[in-house]
Amino acid sequence: MIRVLIVDDEPIIRRGLRNHLANRDNYEVIGECCNGRSAIEQIEELKPDLVFLDVQMPEVDGFGVIREVGAENMPPVVFITAYDEYAVSAFDVNALDYLLKPFDEDRLLRCLSRVEQRLAEPRAESVLVRQLASLVAGQVKPRIADRLAIRNSDRITLLQTDEIDWIEAADNYVEIHVGKQVHLMRETLSNLEQRLQPHRFLRIHRSRLVNADRIKEMHPLFHGEYELVLHDGTHLTSSRHYREVLQSLLV
């Protein structure tokens, strides 16, 4: 019997995995977590045989979970990720498998087949420990994205990044402004910033990014702050801590 912990911040993903595994005699779901902090506690307390682990979660992501628990104490992992911009080929090498959202039943069946095969291999545990330690030490970085997949309850919107005007943090979400539309995405601003073109999307405030191509005017204020006017008439105020970023546009 393979005792499983499911870690994902999306209820629909947790429910789908739980329902599928409930129909298989050799798996037992012993817990579910919706965030990384809870996952750390449950892994240490329940000591599962296998963890389905979401990579992108607010506050403590999947890599943070592995670091906190320690590779030597971490059960075998199947990574779950929503973004193909991540180097999933590295997950394929350094974990039992990965699932790219949204995944179907056939993909999950192939994943479980590989899990069972890998766990049955001699010295599987020691090999996986070394691989997880290597993965976290050289944490996979996302490739620069030319589009974002924005999920909501009934659909996934594919948004080209060059359409974006500006982005603002909203707790564990970001508000992505495209003309008069605002898309809400469950992601931290810092994580999203890593996936966007650095010379196009400029950090002008701790909670705000702007597409440099959308800036029409810059009005100096006080102490290095600027008021920005975008082509659509939007007014944004920058922080003095990021004045050098904006001054680089004037060169």
Residue frames relative to the residue before (quaternion, step in Angstrom):
aa qw qx qy qz dx dy dz
M 1.0000 0.0000 0.0000 0.0000 0.00 0.00 0.00
I 0.2211 -0.7694 0.5895 0.1079 3.59 -0.82 1.05
R 0.2303 -0.7914 0.5570 0.1022 3.57 -0.51 1.22
V 0.1444 -0.8474 0.5110 -0.0064 3.55 -0.53 1.28
L 0.1351 -0.7291 0.6640 0.0967 3.53 -1.21 0.76
I 0.1946 -0.7821 0.5854 0.0881 3.59 -0.84 1.03
V 0.0306 -0.8027 0.5947 -0.0345 3.57 -0.74 1.11
D 0.3515 0.7009 -0.5547 0.2783 3.58 -0.46 1.22
D 0.4163 -0.7318 0.4788 0.2486 3.59 -0.94 0.81
E 0.6328 0.5011 -0.3435 0.4801 3.61 1.26 0.04
P 0.4351 -0.7277 0.4643 0.2561 3.62 -0.53 1.12
I 0.6441 0.5399 -0.3359 0.4251 3.60 0.97 -0.79
I 0.6343 0.5102 -0.3304 0.4778 3.61 1.08 -0.66
R 0.6562 0.5037 -0.3176 0.4636 3.58 0.90 -0.90
R 0.6682 0.5077 -0.3077 0.4483 3.58 0.90 -0.91
G 0.6561 0.5219 -0.3176 0.4431 3.59 0.95 -0.86
L 0.6631 0.4891 -0.3008 0.4802 3.57 0.96 -0.86
R 0.6546 0.5231 -0.3150 0.4457 3.57 0.91 -0.93
N 0.6817 0.4919 -0.2983 0.4521 3.59 0.85 -0.92
H 0.6657 0.4970 -0.3189 0.4562 3.56 0.95 -0.80
L 0.6917 0.4816 -0.2887 0.4541 3.58 0.85 -0.92
A 0.5797 0.5932 -0.3731 0.4157 3.59 1.15 -0.55
N 0.6884 0.4784 -0.2721 0.4725 3.58 1.19 -0.52
R 0.6528 0.4776 -0.3134 0.4976 3.58 1.28 0.07
D 0.4683 -0.7373 0.4228 0.2416 3.55 -0.70 1.16
N 0.7310 0.4514 -0.2436 0.4501 3.59 1.08 -0.64
Y 0.6763 0.4277 -0.3084 0.5143 3.61 1.25 0.31
E 0.0451 -0.7703 0.6354 0.0294 3.54 -1.17 0.69
V 0.2714 -0.7492 0.5827 0.1597 3.59 -0.68 1.09
I 0.1312 -0.8322 0.5374 0.0382 3.59 -0.45 1.20
G 0.8212 -0.0400 0.0151 0.5691 3.60 1.22 -0.08
E 0.1738 -0.7511 0.6275 0.1093 3.52 -1.37 0.37
C 0.0708 -0.7821 0.6183 0.0328 3.55 -1.11 0.70
C 0.2918 -0.7700 0.5451 0.1573 3.55 -1.08 0.75
N 0.7835 0.1886 -0.1348 0.5765 3.60 1.26 0.08
G 0.6685 -0.5476 0.3430 0.3683 3.54 -1.25 0.45
R 0.6314 0.5468 -0.3474 0.4262 3.59 0.97 -0.78
S 0.6577 0.4905 -0.2960 0.4891 3.57 0.98 -0.86
A 0.6211 0.5588 -0.3391 0.4323 3.59 1.03 -0.77
I 0.6293 0.5374 -0.3348 0.4507 3.57 0.96 -0.85
E 0.6731 0.4963 -0.2928 0.4635 3.58 0.90 -0.94
Q 0.6976 0.4826 -0.2821 0.4482 3.58 0.89 -0.94
I 0.6193 0.5317 -0.3484 0.4609 3.60 1.03 -0.69
E 0.6910 0.4766 -0.2830 0.4641 3.57 0.91 -0.90
E 0.7063 0.4590 -0.2650 0.4692 3.59 1.05 -0.74
L 0.7852 0.3643 -0.1803 0.4671 3.60 0.77 -1.04
K 0.1750 -0.8221 0.5171 0.1619 3.59 1.20 -0.55
P 0.0169 0.8362 -0.5463 0.0452 3.61 0.61 1.12
D 0.5183 -0.6232 0.4882 0.3234 3.56 -1.31 0.32
L 0.7950 0.0858 0.0002 0.6005 3.57 1.20 -0.57
V 0.1148 -0.7833 0.6084 0.0555 3.56 -1.07 0.82
F 0.2166 -0.6957 0.6681 0.1505 3.54 -1.00 0.92
L 0.0326 -0.8612 0.5015 -0.0762 3.56 -0.28 1.32
D 0.3512 -0.7280 0.5578 0.1885 3.56 -0.69 1.16
V 0.4171 -0.7160 0.5026 0.2464 3.57 -0.90 0.91
Q 0.7900 0.2852 -0.1369 0.5253 3.58 0.80 -1.03
M 0.2239 0.7342 -0.6106 0.1952 3.54 -0.47 1.29
P 0.5561 -0.6105 0.4331 0.3613 3.62 -1.03 0.67
E 0.8254 0.2505 -0.2132 0.4589 3.53 -1.31 0.59
V 0.7897 -0.0665 0.0692 0.6059 3.62 0.38 -1.18
D 0.1911 -0.8021 0.5559 0.1054 3.58 -0.46 1.17
G 0.7649 -0.3848 0.2480 0.4532 3.56 -1.30 -0.04
F 0.6515 0.5010 -0.3214 0.4704 3.57 1.00 -0.77
G 0.6252 0.5393 -0.3332 0.4553 3.56 1.09 -0.71
V 0.6006 0.5535 -0.3518 0.4574 3.57 1.08 -0.70
I 0.6763 0.4917 -0.2970 0.4612 3.58 0.87 -0.96
R 0.6457 0.5190 -0.3276 0.4543 3.59 0.97 -0.82
E 0.6805 0.5000 -0.2951 0.4470 3.58 0.90 -0.94
V 0.6950 0.4529 -0.2731 0.4872 3.57 0.90 -0.91
G 0.3889 -0.6957 0.4999 0.3389 3.57 1.03 -0.83
A 0.5222 -0.6642 0.4316 0.3160 3.57 -0.81 0.99
E 0.6577 0.5304 -0.3152 0.4320 3.59 1.02 -0.78
N 0.7312 0.3858 -0.2261 0.5152 3.61 1.21 -0.45
M 0.5475 0.6506 -0.3737 0.3706 3.55 1.31 -0.15
P 0.4230 -0.6810 0.5282 0.2798 3.61 -0.88 0.87
P 0.6599 -0.4579 0.3836 0.4558 3.61 -1.23 0.16
V 0.2417 -0.8066 0.5364 0.0570 3.54 -1.04 0.91
V 0.1129 -0.6909 0.7040 0.1192 3.48 -1.32 0.64
F 0.2931 -0.7731 0.5383 0.1629 3.58 -0.56 1.15
I 0.1486 -0.7397 0.6488 0.0994 3.54 -1.23 0.67
T 0.0728 0.8064 -0.5822 0.0730 3.59 -0.80 0.97
A 0.3917 -0.7286 0.5187 0.2161 3.55 -1.08 0.74
Y 0.7560 0.4153 -0.1898 0.4690 3.59 1.16 -0.46
D 0.3263 -0.7499 0.5391 0.2014 3.55 -0.68 1.04
E 0.4923 0.6408 -0.4450 0.3859 3.60 1.25 -0.05
Y 0.5802 0.5522 -0.3850 0.4584 3.58 1.19 -0.40
A 0.5215 -0.6489 0.4575 0.3125 3.56 -1.10 0.68
V 0.1164 -0.8414 0.5252 0.0516 3.55 0.35 1.24
S 0.5415 0.6034 -0.4148 0.4131 3.60 1.14 -0.36
A 0.6303 0.5151 -0.3360 0.4738 3.59 1.11 -0.62
F 0.6040 0.5304 -0.3626 0.4715 3.59 1.05 -0.66
D 0.6303 0.5623 -0.3284 0.4227 3.54 1.02 -0.86
V 0.6868 0.4606 -0.2750 0.4904 3.55 1.09 -0.68
N 0.8053 0.3643 -0.1397 0.4464 3.56 0.86 -0.99
A 0.7376 0.2885 -0.2207 0.5693 3.60 1.20 0.22
L 0.6863 -0.4410 0.3483 0.4617 3.56 -1.25 0.07
D 0.7477 -0.2324 0.1911 0.5920 3.56 0.99 -0.87
Y 0.2427 -0.7303 0.5990 0.2211 3.57 -1.30 -0.15
L 0.2102 -0.7354 0.6282 0.1425 3.55 -1.28 0.49
L 0.2234 -0.7747 0.5824 0.1039 3.55 -0.78 1.07
K 0.3497 -0.7498 0.5252 0.1990 3.58 -0.62 1.14
P 0.6009 -0.2762 -0.7498 0.0208 1.53 -1.90 1.65
F 0.1984 -0.7900 0.5694 0.1108 3.61 -0.82 0.91
D 0.3642 -0.7323 0.5352 0.2112 3.56 -1.16 0.61
E 0.7298 -0.4434 0.2909 0.4314 3.55 -1.31 0.10
D 0.6209 0.5464 -0.3516 0.4386 3.60 1.02 -0.72
R 0.6593 0.4939 -0.3153 0.4711 3.59 0.95 -0.84
L 0.6441 0.5142 -0.3249 0.4638 3.59 0.99 -0.77
L 0.6324 0.5282 -0.3332 0.4583 3.60 1.00 -0.77
R 0.6488 0.4999 -0.3197 0.4764 3.59 0.98 -0.79
C 0.6213 0.5449 -0.3300 0.4563 3.55 1.07 -0.79
L 0.6877 0.4822 -0.2874 0.4603 3.59 0.83 -0.97
S 0.6092 0.5449 -0.3470 0.4599 3.57 1.07 -0.68
R 0.6733 0.4780 -0.2962 0.4800 3.57 0.97 -0.84
V 0.5984 0.5613 -0.3559 0.4475 3.59 1.02 -0.77
E 0.6968 0.4787 -0.2818 0.4538 3.56 0.78 -1.03
Q 0.6444 0.5206 -0.3163 0.4623 3.57 1.03 -0.79
R 0.6933 0.4796 -0.2865 0.4553 3.58 0.86 -0.95
L 0.6674 0.5079 -0.3114 0.4469 3.59 0.94 -0.83
A 0.6629 0.5097 -0.3025 0.4576 3.57 1.17 -0.54
E 0.5318 0.6457 -0.4052 0.3688 3.58 1.23 -0.25
P 0.5505 -0.5973 0.4616 0.3566 3.60 -1.08 0.65
R 0.8486 0.1088 -0.1223 0.5030 3.56 -1.06 0.84
A 0.2302 0.8063 -0.5170 0.1720 3.58 1.15 0.51
E 0.6593 0.5398 -0.3229 0.4119 3.58 0.89 -0.92
S 0.6941 0.4729 -0.2955 0.4553 3.60 0.80 -0.92
V 0.6256 0.5335 -0.3361 0.4595 3.57 1.07 -0.73
L 0.6766 0.4981 -0.2925 0.4567 3.58 0.91 -0.93
V 0.6038 0.5511 -0.3572 0.4518 3.60 1.05 -0.70
R 0.6724 0.4879 -0.3011 0.4681 3.59 0.88 -0.92
Q 0.6636 0.5131 -0.3119 0.4462 3.56 0.96 -0.83
L 0.6578 0.4960 -0.3199 0.4678 3.59 0.95 -0.82
A 0.6296 0.5295 -0.3353 0.4591 3.59 0.99 -0.80
S 0.6570 0.5046 -0.3026 0.4714 3.56 1.00 -0.85
L 0.6428 0.5396 -0.3200 0.4395 3.57 0.99 -0.86
V 0.7034 0.4626 -0.2734 0.4653 3.58 0.83 -0.99
A 0.6281 0.5454 -0.3396 0.4390 3.59 1.03 -0.77
G 0.7724 0.1901 -0.1082 0.5963 3.58 1.06 -0.76
Q 0.1110 -0.8696 0.4754 0.0737 3.53 0.88 1.05
V 0.5099 -0.6608 0.4687 0.2893 3.51 -0.94 0.99
K 0.2109 -0.7722 0.5894 0.1091 3.55 -0.89 0.96
P 0.4853 -0.6695 0.4656 0.3155 3.58 -0.95 0.73
R 0.4686 -0.6321 0.5311 0.3143 3.54 -1.14 0.62
I 0.5947 -0.5413 0.4416 0.3979 3.55 -1.26 0.41
A 0.3019 -0.7876 0.5198 0.1356 3.55 -0.75 1.11
D 0.2412 -0.7434 0.5981 0.1773 3.54 -1.13 0.67
R 0.7697 0.1223 -0.1346 0.6120 3.56 1.33 0.05
L 0.2738 -0.7352 0.5981 0.1638 3.54 -1.29 0.48
A 0.2836 -0.7250 0.6012 0.1802 3.55 -1.13 0.73
I 0.0878 -0.8114 0.5779 -0.0058 3.56 -0.40 1.27
R 0.1862 -0.8213 0.5365 0.0539 3.53 -0.47 1.26
N 0.0433 0.7416 -0.6688 -0.0293 3.52 -1.22 0.63
S 0.8098 -0.3495 0.1675 0.4406 3.57 -1.27 -0.04
D 0.8379 0.2063 -0.0810 0.4988 3.60 0.93 -0.76
R 0.8085 0.1445 -0.0961 0.5623 3.63 1.16 0.06
I 0.3126 -0.6914 0.6122 0.2226 3.52 -1.41 0.17
T 0.1964 -0.7780 0.5892 0.0954 3.58 -0.75 1.08
L 0.2140 -0.7615 0.6004 0.1170 3.58 -0.82 1.03
L 0.0729 -0.8295 0.5523 -0.0403 3.52 -0.44 1.30
Q 0.3654 -0.7189 0.5492 0.2193 3.57 -0.75 1.04
T 0.4807 -0.7076 0.4294 0.2895 3.58 -0.73 1.00
D 0.6437 0.5283 -0.3486 0.4301 3.61 1.04 -0.56
E 0.5677 0.5731 -0.3894 0.4445 3.59 1.30 -0.03
I 0.5843 0.6342 -0.3574 0.3587 3.59 1.20 -0.53
D 0.3229 -0.7370 0.5639 0.1862 3.57 -1.01 0.87
W 0.7617 -0.2286 0.1807 0.5786 3.57 0.78 -1.05
I 0.2567 -0.7640 0.5829 0.1031 3.54 -1.28 0.47
E 0.0636 -0.8025 0.5931 0.0127 3.56 -0.99 0.84
A 0.4740 -0.6672 0.5013 0.2808 3.57 -1.04 0.82
A 0.0020 0.7678 -0.6404 0.0216 3.54 -1.16 0.77
D 0.7592 -0.2832 0.1230 0.5730 3.57 0.28 1.35
N 0.8078 -0.2086 0.1719 0.5238 3.61 -0.68 -1.07
Y 0.6286 0.4826 -0.3271 0.5147 3.55 1.30 0.35
V 0.2241 -0.7070 0.6310 0.2274 3.51 -1.41 -0.03
E 0.2961 -0.7082 0.6110 0.1938 3.54 -1.19 0.66
I 0.1461 -0.8006 0.5799 0.0379 3.55 -0.59 1.21
H 0.1895 -0.8161 0.5425 0.0612 3.57 -0.49 1.25
V 0.0359 0.7684 -0.6333 0.0845 3.53 -0.75 1.18
G 0.7861 -0.1492 0.0586 0.5969 3.57 -0.07 1.26
K 0.7965 -0.2363 0.1999 0.5194 3.58 -0.77 -1.02
Q 0.5963 0.5677 -0.3605 0.4383 3.59 1.28 -0.10
V 0.1283 -0.7573 0.6354 0.0791 3.53 -1.20 0.67
H 0.1471 -0.7849 0.5997 0.0512 3.57 -0.71 1.13
L 0.2444 -0.7621 0.5855 0.1291 3.57 -0.91 0.94
M 0.0304 -0.8109 0.5826 -0.0452 3.56 -0.70 1.12
R 0.3735 -0.7204 0.5382 0.2277 3.58 -0.90 0.91
E 0.4307 0.6385 -0.4985 0.3979 3.54 -0.05 1.39
T 0.4275 -0.6622 0.5322 0.3091 3.57 -1.12 0.51
L 0.6075 -0.5767 0.3986 0.3735 3.55 -1.15 0.60
S 0.6435 0.5367 -0.3249 0.4385 3.60 0.98 -0.82
N 0.6620 0.4948 -0.3105 0.4696 3.57 0.94 -0.84
L 0.6630 0.4991 -0.3094 0.4643 3.56 0.95 -0.86
E 0.6096 0.5748 -0.3504 0.4185 3.58 0.99 -0.79
Q 0.6370 0.5461 -0.3241 0.4371 3.59 1.06 -0.77
R 0.7151 0.4574 -0.2435 0.4692 3.57 1.15 -0.58
L 0.6522 0.5034 -0.3075 0.4762 3.59 1.30 -0.06
Q 0.6237 -0.5509 0.3964 0.3878 3.56 -1.18 0.54
P 0.4190 -0.7653 0.4235 0.2438 3.61 -0.46 1.17
H 0.7048 0.4456 -0.2823 0.4744 3.62 1.04 -0.62
R 0.6500 0.4794 -0.3264 0.4910 3.58 1.25 -0.16
F 0.7780 0.2683 -0.1446 0.5494 3.58 0.86 -0.95
L 0.1225 -0.8335 0.5388 -0.0052 3.52 -0.36 1.34
R 0.3675 -0.6860 0.5812 0.2379 3.54 -1.06 0.83
I 0.0483 -0.8192 0.5714 -0.0078 3.58 -0.55 1.18
H 0.7608 0.1129 -0.0529 0.6369 3.56 1.33 -0.17
R 0.6160 -0.5639 0.3738 0.4036 3.61 -1.07 0.50
S 0.7687 0.3121 -0.1825 0.5277 3.60 1.16 -0.44
R 0.7390 0.4071 -0.2010 0.4978 3.60 1.20 0.23
L 0.0864 -0.7441 0.6608 0.0473 3.53 -1.16 0.88
V 0.0942 -0.7902 0.6018 0.0679 3.57 -1.13 0.58
N 0.4527 -0.6455 0.5447 0.2859 3.53 -1.15 0.71
A 0.4272 -0.7411 0.4555 0.2466 3.59 -0.48 1.21
D 0.6234 0.5574 -0.3411 0.4293 3.58 1.10 -0.62
R 0.6668 0.5076 -0.2987 0.4566 3.59 1.23 -0.38
I 0.5502 0.6223 -0.4013 0.3859 3.61 1.24 -0.18
K 0.1912 -0.7957 0.5697 0.0762 3.55 -0.73 1.13
E 0.8090 0.0258 0.0325 0.5864 3.59 0.93 -0.92
M 0.1427 -0.7503 0.6381 0.0974 3.56 -1.27 0.56
H 0.0895 -0.8035 0.5883 0.0171 3.60 -0.68 1.10
P 0.3610 -0.7409 0.5187 0.2275 3.62 -0.50 1.12
L 0.1832 -0.7634 0.6118 0.0965 3.56 -1.04 0.86
F 0.7261 -0.3841 0.2991 0.4856 3.60 -0.73 -1.01
H 0.8663 0.1410 -0.0861 0.4713 3.56 -1.25 0.59
G 0.7452 -0.4279 0.2291 0.4572 3.59 0.98 0.80
E 0.5123 0.6204 -0.4402 0.3985 3.58 1.23 0.13
Y 0.1608 -0.7650 0.6151 0.1026 3.54 -1.30 0.48
E 0.2625 -0.6738 0.6515 0.2293 3.49 -1.34 0.41
L 0.1789 -0.7911 0.5798 0.0775 3.56 -0.74 1.09
V 0.1460 -0.7473 0.6414 0.0940 3.53 -1.10 0.78
L 0.2630 -0.7754 0.5576 0.1365 3.56 -0.69 1.11
H 0.6931 -0.4944 0.3277 0.4096 3.57 -1.24 0.32
D 0.6970 0.4487 -0.2853 0.4811 3.60 1.13 -0.54
G 0.6302 -0.5683 0.3197 0.4215 3.58 1.30 0.17
T 0.4532 0.6830 -0.4557 0.3470 3.61 1.24 -0.05
H 0.2083 -0.7607 0.6045 0.1123 3.58 -1.05 0.85
L 0.0096 -0.7875 0.6153 -0.0335 3.57 -0.84 1.04
T 0.2542 -0.7550 0.5845 0.1541 3.57 -1.09 0.72
S 0.2927 -0.7594 0.5587 0.1594 3.55 -0.87 0.99
S 0.4611 -0.6467 0.5292 0.2985 3.54 -1.31 0.34
R 0.5775 -0.6048 0.4188 0.3539 3.59 -1.08 0.66
H 0.5841 0.6000 -0.3689 0.4034 3.60 1.17 -0.53
Y 0.7432 0.3577 -0.2050 0.5270 3.59 1.24 -0.42
R 0.2979 0.7962 -0.4915 0.1889 3.58 1.20 0.37
E 0.6216 0.5529 -0.3587 0.4233 3.62 1.02 -0.68
V 0.5889 0.5681 -0.3678 0.4417 3.57 1.11 -0.65
L 0.7144 0.4398 -0.2556 0.4806 3.57 0.87 -0.94
Q 0.6325 0.5360 -0.3415 0.4428 3.59 1.01 -0.71
S 0.5741 0.5888 -0.3798 0.4237 3.59 1.19 -0.48
L 0.5979 0.5652 -0.3610 0.4390 3.59 1.19 -0.44
L 0.6670 0.5319 -0.2965 0.4292 3.58 1.18 -0.53
V 0.5314 0.6458 -0.4031 0.3717 3.59 1.26 -0.21
